[in-house]
Amino acid sequence: MTPAFFNPRLRSLPRGNVLVLGCLALSLVLSHFPHLRPNYWLALPLVGIAVGTLDTMRCMRKRWDFYHGGVILCIYMDLMVGILVLFLLLYPALA
């Protein structure tokens, strides 16, 4: 019996959050932050962030409660991380 965290068929909110935050850490390493250099391998963490956001969105419930509100906050966090990684990808190439 495997825990829900490792089973992709079951909903798991921590799995999506860990995937997104891991992709953020990977993108900071790949971009050589704070000395930004163009690196197009940052597209891979963007794909991971999209997968983590979709995994987080699977945890939404039909009726509103505080869990639903927490999931919405996690989705906002995923969007902010995605925009940050997109900035790390595009800023050095355009500046």
Buried (B, 14 or more C-beta within 10 A) or exposed (E): EEEEEEEEEEBBBEBBBBBBBBBBEBBBEBBEEEEBEBBEEBEEBBEBBBBBBEBBBBBEEEEEEEEEEEBBEBBEBBEEBBEBBBBBBEEBEEE
